[in-house]
Amino acid sequence: MRHRFALSSVLDIPAYRRTEWTRLLTQNWHFTTIYQVQSGMPFTISVFGDTANAGTVLGENPIRANYTGQPIFGAGTHTAEKWFNPAAFATPAAYTFGDVGRNSVYGPRLQSLDIALARGFRLSERVGLQFRGEAFNALNQVNLGTPNRFVNTPQFGTITMAMTPGRELQVSARVSF
């Protein structure tokens, strides 16, 4: 990937000390966040199957597509149905290799925000208890997966899966001693 940015924060929420009850209710709260954004992962436009009769290299198909000269990213691209212009690539003739460069196309970016709210309790001098609520992908951001990269398949250029799941909520308790 070309770019990646991650930011994390921890906020110890101060207790409200007006009365003993408000202090007991508001002490030992913590709020944490992790925000990350990254550019899309590079991938190579390839041919499904061994059209050049070359075999596989470490389980990977080395046959790349041909570049037709049309623009890779045109009008109406960057959607799940058409991430790039499929007409920009073609299957090479039998027993030949394509001319598309390695990792010449980039997939969609990723953006995610994880948040947590926790409250700690001291049960004794050496034993603590923490209750925690967490939200992963809190904004429920749709992060598309890598487009189908095989030029000779019907799904070529489309995105059929997500890179990350939707929002997930989790509640936990932890005893430390």
MDAnalysis code that builds the backbone (N, CA, C; Angstrom):
import MDAnalysis as mda
import numpy as np

u = mda.Universe.empty(531, n_residues=177, atom_resindex=np.repeat(np.arange(177), 3), trajectory=True)
u.add_TopologyAttr("name", ["N", "CA", "C"] * 177)
u.add_TopologyAttr("resid", np.arange(1, 178))
u.add_TopologyAttr("resname", ["MET", "ARG", "HIS", "ARG", "PHE", "ALA", "LEU", "SER", "SER", "VAL", "LEU", "ASP", "ILE", "PRO", "ALA", "TYR", "ARG", "ARG", "THR", "GLU", "TRP", "THR", "ARG", "LEU", "LEU", "THR", "GLN", "ASN", "TRP", "HIS", "PHE", "THR", "THR", "ILE", "TYR", "GLN", "VAL", "GLN", "SER", "GLY", "MET", "PRO", "PHE", "THR", "ILE", "SER", "VAL", "PHE", "GLY", "ASP", "THR", "ALA", "ASN", "ALA", "GLY", "THR", "VAL", "LEU", "GLY", "GLU", "ASN", "PRO", "ILE", "ARG", "ALA", "ASN", "TYR", "THR", "GLY", "GLN", "PRO", "ILE", "PHE", "GLY", "ALA", "GLY", "THR", "HIS", "THR", "ALA", "GLU", "LYS", "TRP", "PHE", "ASN", "PRO", "ALA", "ALA", "PHE", "ALA", "THR", "PRO", "ALA", "ALA", "TYR", "THR", "PHE", "GLY", "ASP", "VAL", "GLY", "ARG", "ASN", "SER", "VAL", "TYR", "GLY", "PRO", "ARG", "LEU", "GLN", "SER", "LEU", "ASP", "ILE", "ALA", "LEU", "ALA", "ARG", "GLY", "PHE", "ARG", "LEU", "SER", "GLU", "ARG", "VAL", "GLY", "LEU", "GLN", "PHE", "ARG", "GLY", "GLU", "ALA", "PHE", "ASN", "ALA", "LEU", "ASN", "GLN", "VAL", "ASN", "LEU", "GLY", "THR", "PRO", "ASN", "ARG", "PHE", "VAL", "ASN", "THR", "PRO", "GLN", "PHE", "GLY", "THR", "ILE", "THR", "MET", "ALA", "MET", "THR", "PRO", "GLY", "ARG", "GLU", "LEU", "GLN", "VAL", "SER", "ALA", "ARG", "VAL", "SER", "PHE"])
u.atoms.positions = np.array([
    [0.833, -1.170, 0.000],
    [0.000, 0.000, 0.000],
    [0.881, 1.239, 0.000],
    [0.378, 2.280, -0.566],
    [1.167, 3.508, -0.699],
    [1.122, 4.379, 0.545],
    [-0.040, 4.499, 1.152],
    [-0.201, 5.407, 2.281],
    [-0.986, 4.722, 3.397],
    [-0.588, 5.012, 4.637],
    [-1.322, 4.502, 5.796],
    [-1.203, 5.519, 6.925],
    [-2.325, 5.797, 7.568],
    [-2.354, 6.711, 8.697],
    [-3.157, 6.045, 9.805],
    [-2.593, 5.997, 10.997],
    [-3.288, 5.441, 12.157],
    [-3.124, 6.404, 13.322],
    [-4.193, 6.609, 14.046],
    [-4.186, 7.516, 15.185],
    [-4.931, 6.832, 16.321],
    [-4.319, 6.793, 17.478],
    [-4.993, 6.224, 18.640],
    [-4.978, 7.242, 19.767],
    [-5.976, 7.160, 20.612],
    [-6.049, 8.078, 21.745],
    [-6.632, 7.356, 22.947],
    [-6.214, 7.797, 24.116],
    [-6.746, 7.298, 25.381],
    [-7.078, 8.519, 26.228],
    [-8.299, 8.595, 26.682],
    [-8.733, 9.708, 27.513],
    [-9.195, 9.150, 28.852],
    [-8.509, 9.528, 29.910],
    [-8.962, 9.201, 31.260],
    [-9.932, 10.300, 31.674],
    [-11.189, 9.957, 31.757],
    [-12.228, 10.946, 32.027],
    [-12.158, 11.340, 33.504],
    [-12.035, 12.630, 33.784],
    [-11.926, 13.048, 35.188],
    [-13.242, 12.840, 35.941],
    [-13.112, 12.522, 37.219],
    [-14.284, 12.291, 38.060],
    [-14.915, 13.622, 38.454],
    [-16.213, 13.604, 38.586],
    [-16.963, 14.772, 39.050],
    [-17.043, 14.658, 40.572],
    [-16.470, 15.579, 41.295],
    [-16.266, 15.422, 42.734],
    [-17.182, 16.291, 43.605],
    [-18.335, 16.613, 43.158],
    [-19.213, 17.491, 43.943],
    [-19.687, 16.797, 45.225],
    [-20.158, 15.572, 45.104],
    [-20.558, 14.798, 46.290],
    [-19.877, 13.441, 46.232],
    [-19.962, 12.716, 47.319],
    [-19.346, 11.381, 47.369],
    [-19.998, 10.447, 46.345],
    [-21.315, 10.526, 46.189],
    [-22.017, 9.667, 45.234],
    [-21.613, 9.978, 43.792],
    [-21.544, 11.238, 43.441],
    [-21.139, 11.576, 42.070],
    [-19.689, 11.186, 41.812],
    [-18.841, 11.299, 42.820],
    [-17.455, 10.856, 42.646],
    [-17.408, 9.348, 42.409],
    [-18.169, 8.575, 43.174],
    [-18.184, 7.118, 43.001],
    [-18.721, 6.714, 41.627],
    [-19.717, 7.444, 41.130],
    [-20.303, 7.114, 39.826],
    [-19.422, 7.526, 38.647],
    [-18.629, 8.562, 38.812],
    [-17.893, 9.106, 37.663],
    [-16.395, 8.837, 37.677],
    [-15.863, 8.138, 38.646],
    [-14.415, 7.907, 38.673],
    [-14.026, 6.667, 37.871],
    [-12.799, 6.652, 37.392],
    [-12.169, 5.511, 36.701],
    [-12.822, 5.152, 35.368],
    [-13.282, 6.138, 34.623],
    [-13.788, 5.918, 33.273],
    [-12.681, 6.225, 32.267],
    [-12.620, 5.436, 31.190],
    [-11.609, 5.624, 30.146],
    [-12.297, 5.524, 28.784],
    [-11.919, 6.396, 27.882],
    [-12.447, 6.393, 26.517],
    [-11.262, 6.258, 25.565],
    [-11.303, 5.280, 24.663],
    [-10.191, 5.064, 23.728],
    [-10.712, 5.014, 22.299],
    [-9.868, 5.433, 21.371],
    [-10.208, 5.387, 19.948],
    [-9.003, 4.916, 19.147],
    [-9.288, 4.271, 18.049],
    [-8.278, 3.954, 17.036],
    [-8.905, 4.289, 15.684],
    [-8.300, 5.224, 14.977],
    [-8.761, 5.613, 13.645],
    [-7.669, 5.238, 12.654],
    [-8.056, 4.589, 11.573],
    [-7.077, 4.246, 10.551],
    [-7.663, 4.446, 9.161],
    [-6.814, 4.928, 8.286],
    [-7.183, 5.115, 6.886],
    [-5.957, 4.751, 6.056],
    [-6.179, 4.068, 4.957],
    [-5.061, 3.691, 4.092],
    [-5.517, 3.677, 2.647],
    [-4.564, 3.912, 1.769],
    [-4.873, 3.855, 0.342],
    [-5.066, 2.396, -0.062],
    [-5.585, 2.200, -1.255],
    [-5.895, 0.856, -1.719],
    [-4.664, -0.003, -1.948],
    [-4.873, -1.301, -1.840],
    [-3.792, -2.260, -2.069],
    [-3.587, -2.435, -3.573],
    [-2.338, -2.516, -4.012],
    [-2.083, -2.736, -5.434],
    [-2.355, -4.193, -5.814],
    [-2.728, -4.399, -7.057],
    [-2.905, -5.761, -7.554],
    [-2.617, -5.791, -9.049],
    [-2.417, -6.987, -9.557],
    [-2.040, -7.195, -10.952],
    [-3.209, -7.802, -11.716],
    [-3.517, -7.255, -12.874],
    [-4.552, -7.819, -13.743],
    [-3.966, -9.060, -14.409],
    [-4.621, -10.201, -14.185],
    [-4.090, -11.481, -14.646],
    [-5.125, -12.225, -15.475],
    [-4.710, -13.386, -15.931],
    [-5.576, -14.283, -16.693],
    [-5.871, -15.489, -15.820],
    [-7.142, -15.887, -15.752],
    [-7.501, -17.085, -15.001],
    [-7.163, -18.304, -15.854],
    [-6.362, -19.176, -15.321],
    [-5.926, -20.358, -16.059],
    [-4.567, -20.128, -16.696],
    [-4.002, -21.177, -17.224],
    [-2.648, -21.129, -17.795],
    [-2.734, -21.070, -19.313],
    [-3.078, -19.905, -19.858],
    [-3.247, -19.763, -21.305],
    [-1.923, -19.795, -22.057],
    [-0.805, -19.565, -21.375],
    [0.510, -19.575, -22.034],
    [1.221, -20.912, -21.858],
    [0.568, -21.866, -21.175],
    [1.162, -23.184, -20.927],
    [2.510, -23.047, -20.209],
    [2.557, -22.139, -19.227],
    [3.803, -21.862, -18.510],
    [3.848, -22.514, -17.133],
    [2.744, -23.048, -16.653],
    [2.718, -23.600, -15.306],
    [2.549, -22.494, -14.278],
    [2.573, -22.878, -13.020],
    [2.436, -21.892, -11.952],
    [3.770, -21.698, -11.251],
    [3.935, -20.546, -10.656],
    [5.135, -20.234, -9.894],
    [4.710, -20.035, -8.444],
    [5.136, -20.938, -7.567],
    [4.760, -20.887, -6.150],
    [3.250, -20.788, -5.970],
    [2.518, -21.524, -6.789],
    [1.070, -21.547, -6.694],
    [0.371, -20.362, -7.327],
    [1.106, -19.439, -7.905],
    [0.516, -18.255, -8.533],
    [0.585, -18.367, -10.047],
    [-0.429, -17.839, -10.702],
    [-0.465, -17.812, -12.156],
    [0.352, -16.611, -12.644],
    [1.412, -16.831, -13.431],
    [2.244, -15.704, -13.863],
    [1.736, -14.981, -15.110],
    [0.613, -15.407, -15.676],
    [0.138, -14.847, -16.936],
    [-0.643, -13.563, -16.669],
    [-0.157, -12.464, -17.219],
    [-0.811, -11.171, -17.054],
    [-1.625, -10.841, -18.299],
    [-2.541, -9.908, -18.148],
    [-3.378, -9.483, -19.267],
    [-2.605, -8.538, -20.179],
    [-3.197, -8.239, -21.323],
    [-2.652, -7.223, -22.232],
    [-3.336, -5.895, -21.957],
    [-2.580, -4.818, -22.080],
    [-3.129, -3.476, -21.948],
    [-3.583, -3.031, -23.333],
    [-4.836, -2.559, -23.456],
    [-5.391, -2.207, -24.765],
    [-5.147, -0.754, -25.154],
    [-4.729, 0.076, -24.220],
    [-4.504, 1.483, -24.519],
    [-5.627, 2.392, -24.072],
    [-6.751, 1.824, -23.681],
    [-7.853, 2.644, -23.177],
    [-7.549, 3.073, -21.739],
    [-8.179, 4.146, -21.262],
    [-7.902, 4.587, -19.887],
    [-8.353, 3.547, -18.861],
    [-7.517, 3.343, -17.848],
    [-7.846, 2.362, -16.814],
    [-8.989, 2.872, -15.946],
    [-8.941, 4.150, -15.584],
    [-9.998, 4.742, -14.768],
    [-10.715, 5.787, -15.601],
    [-11.937, 5.469, -15.998],
    [-12.715, 6.398, -16.806],
    [-13.956, 6.846, -16.067],
    [-14.875, 7.458, -16.805],
    [-16.131, 7.917, -16.213],
    [-16.920, 6.723, -15.686],
    [-17.491, 6.869, -14.512],
    [-18.321, 5.816, -13.942],
    [-17.548, 4.717, -13.240],
    [-16.249, 4.886, -13.086],
    [-15.480, 3.861, -12.374],
    [-15.431, 4.188, -10.884],
    [-14.804, 3.340, -10.138],
    [-14.675, 3.423, -8.679],
    [-16.004, 3.156, -7.975],
    [-16.784, 2.246, -8.530],
    [-17.973, 1.732, -7.861],
    [-17.775, 0.235, -7.702],
    [-18.582, -0.393, -6.863],
    [-18.454, -1.840, -6.666],
    [-18.745, -2.602, -7.956],
    [-19.612, -2.053, -8.810],
    [-19.960, -2.726, -10.059],
    [-18.900, -2.536, -11.134],
    [-18.108, -1.494, -11.027],
    [-17.107, -1.208, -12.062],
    [-15.997, -0.380, -11.424],
    [-15.027, -1.052, -10.802],
    [-13.957, -0.333, -10.112],
    [-12.998, 0.325, -11.096],
    [-12.755, -0.340, -12.206],
    [-11.907, 0.225, -13.260],
    [-12.535, -0.124, -14.597],
    [-11.993, 0.398, -15.674],
    [-12.524, 0.178, -17.012],
    [-12.079, -1.201, -17.517],
    [-12.965, -2.189, -17.589],
    [-12.567, -3.521, -18.046],
    [-12.077, -3.544, -19.494],
    [-12.502, -2.565, -20.299],
    [-12.074, -2.527, -21.701],
    [-10.603, -2.138, -21.837],
    [-9.970, -1.714, -20.757],
    [-8.550, -1.348, -20.806],
    [-7.643, -2.571, -20.837],
    [-8.219, -3.764, -20.665],
    [-7.418, -4.989, -20.597],
    [-8.041, -6.069, -21.473],
    [-7.205, -6.959, -21.965],
    [-7.675, -8.064, -22.805],
    [-6.860, -9.312, -22.504],
    [-7.448, -10.461, -22.809],
    [-6.736, -11.727, -22.646],
    [-5.694, -11.855, -23.748],
    [-4.451, -12.186, -23.420],
    [-3.434, -12.348, -24.466],
    [-3.728, -13.586, -25.320],
    [-3.173, -13.599, -26.512],
    [-3.337, -14.755, -27.406],
    [-2.758, -15.997, -26.737],
    [-3.235, -17.161, -27.155],
    [-2.754, -18.421, -26.584],
    [-1.233, -18.524, -26.717],
    [-0.606, -19.053, -25.689],
    [0.847, -19.296, -25.618],
    [1.667, -18.010, -25.633],
    [1.055, -16.892, -25.201],
    [1.800, -15.634, -25.072],
    [1.560, -15.058, -23.678],
    [2.420, -14.142, -23.295],
    [2.307, -13.463, -22.012],
    [1.787, -12.050, -22.240],
    [1.036, -11.526, -21.277],
    [0.513, -10.171, -21.385],
    [1.549, -9.121, -21.026],
    [1.199, -7.849, -21.266],
    [2.151, -6.762, -21.046],
    [1.762, -5.818, -19.904],
    [0.750, -6.156, -19.134],
    [0.352, -5.306, -18.008],
    [1.404, -5.406, -16.909],
    [1.761, -4.274, -16.345],
    [2.761, -4.245, -15.281],
    [2.255, -4.841, -13.976],
    [3.195, -5.291, -13.166],
    [2.868, -5.857, -11.864],
    [2.341, -4.746, -10.950],
    [1.272, -5.049, -10.214],
    [0.666, -4.106, -9.261],
    [0.360, -2.750, -9.892],
    [-0.213, -2.770, -11.077],
    [-0.466, -1.525, -11.810],
    [-1.829, -0.899, -11.515],
    [-2.681, -1.584, -10.779],
    [-4.003, -1.063, -10.439],
    [-4.154, -1.112, -8.918],
    [-4.831, -0.121, -8.368],
    [-5.037, -0.049, -6.925],
    [-6.502, -0.242, -6.579],
    [-6.739, -0.994, -5.524],
    [-8.092, -1.226, -5.037],
    [-8.587, -0.076, -4.181],
    [-9.750, -0.248, -3.567],
    [-10.343, 0.809, -2.755],
    [-9.595, 1.038, -1.442],
    [-9.774, 2.229, -0.905],
    [-9.137, 2.568, 0.365],
    [-9.888, 1.922, 1.521],
    [-9.263, 1.958, 2.682],
    [-9.874, 1.452, 3.905],
    [-9.953, 2.592, 4.908],
    [-11.067, 2.687, 5.607],
    [-11.239, 3.678, 6.662],
    [-12.026, 3.028, 7.786],
    [-11.515, 3.151, 9.020],
    [-12.174, 2.500, 10.143],
    [-11.961, 3.299, 11.423],
    [-12.972, 3.302, 12.276],
    [-12.890, 3.933, 13.587],
    [-13.377, 2.929, 14.622],
    [-12.513, 2.602, 15.575],
    [-12.862, 1.719, 16.684],
    [-12.885, 2.561, 17.956],
    [-13.908, 2.377, 18.779],
    [-14.003, 3.135, 20.027],
    [-14.305, 2.186, 21.179],
    [-13.932, 2.597, 22.382],
    [-14.204, 1.797, 23.575],
    [-14.437, 2.725, 24.759],
    [-15.314, 2.289, 25.638],
    [-15.572, 2.979, 26.889],
    [-15.433, 1.943, 27.993],
    [-14.599, 2.239, 28.997],
    [-14.315, 1.263, 30.050],
    [-14.413, 1.924, 31.416],
    [-14.745, 1.110, 32.393],
    [-14.792, 1.572, 33.785],
    [-14.060, 0.557, 34.634],
    [-13.128, 1.044, 35.442],
    [-12.340, 0.177, 36.306],
    [-12.759, 0.289, 37.759],
    [-12.647, -0.830, 38.472],
    [-12.960, -0.896, 39.899],
    [-11.808, -1.583, 40.612],
    [-11.477, -1.113, 41.798],
    [-10.499, -1.775, 42.665],
    [-11.277, -2.646, 43.640],
    [-11.090, -3.971, 43.569],
    [-11.772, -4.878, 44.488],
    [-10.972, -5.067, 45.766],
    [-9.670, -5.023, 45.625],
    [-8.765, -5.070, 46.775],
    [-7.474, -4.400, 46.340],
    [-6.464, -4.472, 47.181],
    [-5.195, -3.824, 46.849],
    [-4.557, -4.417, 45.596],
    [-4.752, -5.718, 45.357],
    [-4.095, -6.387, 44.231],
    [-5.059, -6.868, 43.153],
    [-6.338, -6.719, 43.342],
    [-7.322, -7.240, 42.390],
    [-8.161, -6.081, 41.837],
    [-8.289, -6.068, 40.500],
    [-9.095, -5.053, 39.840],
    [-10.102, -5.689, 38.896],
    [-11.154, -4.971, 38.601],
    [-12.197, -5.429, 37.686],
    [-12.458, -4.305, 36.695],
    [-12.570, -4.658, 35.418],
    [-12.854, -3.658, 34.395],
    [-14.011, -4.139, 33.530],
    [-15.011, -3.278, 33.348],
    [-16.090, -3.512, 32.396],
    [-15.806, -2.641, 31.182],
    [-16.042, -3.199, 30.000],
    [-15.639, -2.506, 28.778],
    [-16.688, -2.737, 27.690],
    [-17.046, -1.667, 26.991],
    [-17.899, -1.755, 25.810],
    [-17.116, -1.235, 24.615],
    [-17.123, -1.986, 23.515],
    [-16.321, -1.618, 22.348],
    [-17.181, -1.647, 21.089],
    [-16.854, -0.769, 20.171],
    [-17.496, -0.745, 18.855],
    [-16.390, -0.740, 17.807],
    [-16.336, -1.801, 17.016],
    [-15.369, -1.897, 15.930],
    [-16.063, -1.452, 14.646],
    [-15.374, -0.647, 13.829],
    [-15.973, -0.002, 12.663],
    [-17.232, 0.745, 13.110],
    [-17.047, 1.608, 14.105],
    [-18.161, 2.288, 14.771],
    [-19.029, 3.095, 13.813],
    [-18.457, 3.648, 12.758],
    [-19.222, 4.437, 11.798],
    [-19.896, 3.570, 10.737],
    [-19.712, 2.258, 10.832],
    [-20.273, 1.295, 9.881],
    [-19.872, 1.632, 8.446],
    [-18.624, 2.003, 8.277],
    [-18.056, 2.367, 6.970],
    [-17.949, 1.118, 6.091],
    [-18.453, 1.179, 4.885],
    [-18.309, 0.069, 3.943],
    [-16.911, 0.147, 3.337],
    [-16.096, -0.860, 3.598],
    [-14.750, -0.944, 3.039],
    [-14.748, -2.065, 2.013],
    [-14.750, -1.690, 0.754],
    [-14.825, -2.669, -0.324],
    [-13.542, -3.473, -0.423],
    [-13.661, -4.723, -0.849],
    [-12.500, -5.586, -1.040],
    [-11.811, -5.305, -2.366],
    [-10.838, -6.136, -2.687],
    [-10.095, -5.990, -3.938],
    [-10.976, -6.426, -5.110],
    [-10.961, -5.689, -6.214],
    [-11.760, -6.078, -7.380],
    [-11.296, -7.419, -7.963],
    [-12.228, -8.091, -8.635],
    [-11.872, -9.330, -9.329],
    [-10.890, -8.988, -10.439],
    [-9.757, -9.658, -10.444],
    [-8.626, -9.247, -11.284],
    [-8.399, -10.118, -12.510],
    [-9.205, -11.145, -12.705],
    [-8.975, -12.054, -13.830],
    [-9.766, -11.590, -15.049],
    [-9.043, -11.228, -16.109],
    [-9.620, -10.579, -17.280],
    [-10.604, -11.480, -18.032],
    [-10.457, -12.775, -17.936],
    [-11.300, -13.688, -18.709],
    [-12.409, -14.323, -17.860],
    [-12.897, -13.605, -16.847],
    [-14.024, -14.081, -16.048],
    [-15.154, -13.054, -16.098],
    [-16.400, -13.488, -15.902],
    [-17.527, -12.549, -15.980],
    [-17.505, -11.461, -14.898],
    [-16.894, -11.723, -13.763],
    [-16.871, -10.751, -12.673],
    [-15.713, -9.764, -12.782],
    [-14.954, -9.792, -13.845],
    [-13.766, -8.953, -13.988],
    [-14.098, -7.479, -13.767],
    [-13.347, -6.840, -12.870],
    [-13.519, -5.417, -12.597],
    [-14.560, -5.088, -11.549],
    [-15.289, -6.091, -11.064],
    [-16.310, -5.845, -10.048],
    [-15.779, -6.223, -8.669],
    [-16.396, -5.670, -7.657],
    [-16.053, -6.006, -6.276],
    [-17.223, -6.781, -5.701],
    [-16.961, -7.985, -5.249],
    [-18.032, -8.858, -4.784],
    [-17.981, -9.132, -3.287],
    [-17.034, -8.517, -2.575],
    [-16.962, -8.740, -1.134],
    [-16.377, -7.520, -0.427],
    [-16.602, -7.464, 0.859],
    [-16.081, -6.365, 1.673],
    [-14.731, -6.753, 2.276],
    [-13.885, -5.751, 2.500],
    [-12.583, -5.977, 3.118],
    [-12.726, -6.156, 4.625],
    [-13.669, -5.459, 5.227],
    [-13.892, -5.532, 6.666],
    [-15.372, -5.766, 6.926],
    [-15.695, -6.355, 8.067],
    [-17.116, -6.537, 8.386],
    [-17.762, -5.212, 8.771],
    [-19.070, -5.229, 8.875],
    [-19.790, -4.047, 9.335],
    [-19.529, -3.798, 10.814],
    [-20.270, -2.872, 11.379],
    [-20.087, -2.526, 12.790],
    [-20.251, -3.767, 13.664],
    [-19.347, -3.917, 14.619],
    [-19.425, -5.003, 15.594],
    [-19.349, -4.399, 16.988],
    [-20.240, -4.837, 17.867],
    [-20.258, -4.365, 19.248],
    [-19.837, -5.505, 20.161],
    [-19.107, -5.161, 21.208],
    [-18.592, -6.182, 22.115],
    [-18.611, -5.626, 23.533],
    [-19.048, -6.448, 24.469],
    [-19.036, -6.091, 25.882],
    [-18.191, -7.134, 26.593],
    [-17.320, -6.681, 27.496],
    [-16.442, -7.629, 28.186],
    [-16.187, -7.185, 29.616],
    [-15.709, -8.134, 30.403],
    [-15.275, -7.869, 31.772],
    [-13.921, -8.533, 31.947],
    [-13.041, -7.865, 32.699],
    [-11.697, -8.401, 32.901],
    [-11.328, -8.275, 34.376],
    [-10.830, -9.364, 34.918],
    [-10.319, -9.367, 36.282],
    [-8.807, -9.395, 36.191],
    [-8.139, -8.471, 36.864],
    [-6.674, -8.447, 36.869],
    [-6.186, -8.584, 38.304],
    [-5.125, -9.379, 38.464],
    [-4.569, -9.606, 39.803],
    [-3.078, -9.792, 39.722],
])
